[in-house]
Amino acid sequence: MKAGECLAGGKPVMASRLPGLRLLAPYLYPAPQEAAAFRRAVLNLLDKGGDGREARGRLWLRKRFHWDAVAKRFLEQVEGMAHAG
């Protein structure tokens, strides 16, 4: 999950729309399919920087995957299984 790692570091990520990146899509820069357009898009992103998607993605990842959030979801699942059993 390199895209998530790059976003967690606050780096802009340009990627194709892939099912595995669905949750990250709002924070990614879409990669043009045509080679010349892709080159222009990358150079533009490097030259002018992003529009803040990477910062919003970093915050989203921190909230979703911070240890406290992960532990809370885990405990909710365990408690749900205990009540179901």
N, C-alpha and C positions, 0 to 999 in steps of 0.2 A: 504494500500500500504506500508506494513512494509519494503519490499525490498528497495523501494525508500528512505524511512526514514533512513535506515541503511547506504545506500550508501551516502546520504547527510551528514551523520556523519563521512564519511571516513572509514566505517567498511567493511571488505570483506563479501560478501554475496554468499552463496552456495545455488543453487535452481535448481529445475527441469525446463525443458523447457516448460513453460506454456504460452498459448496465451496472458494472461494478463501481462506477463513480457517481451513481445517481444521487446519493446523499450529499455529495460534495459539489454537485453541479452549480448551485447558486454562487459558489465561491471560485469557480474556475473560469478561465478565459477560453472561449471556444476556439478550437484549432481549425482554420480554414482547410478545406480538402485539397485545393489546388496549390502546387508547390510555390509559385511566385507570391500568391496571397499569404501563404503561411510564412514565408520569409519576411514579407512586409509587416505582418502582424507581430512576429517575434521582435524584429528590429524596433518597431514602434513601442512595444512594451518595454524593451530595454532602454530606449531613448527617453520616453516620457513617463515611464512608470505606470503603475496600475491605477485603477479608480477606487481602490479600497477593499476590493473583494478579498484579497489575501488577509487583511486585518480582520475583517468580519469572519472569515473562515477560521482564522486562528482562535478567535474568541469562542466560536461555536464548538470547535474541537476541544478546547479547554473545558467548556461546560459539560460536554457529552462524555468525554473520556478521562476527566480528572478522577483520581482515585476515589474521592468521596462519592461522586456520582455513580461510578462503577460499583462500588460497595453497596450503595443504597439499592440499585437495581437488583443486585445479587441477593441481598437480604429479602427484598420483596418477593423474588421468585421462590426462595427457600420457604418463606412464611406461607406463600400460596400453596406450595406442595404439602406443607405440614397440615394446613387446614383442609386440603382436598383428601388427604389420606385417612 
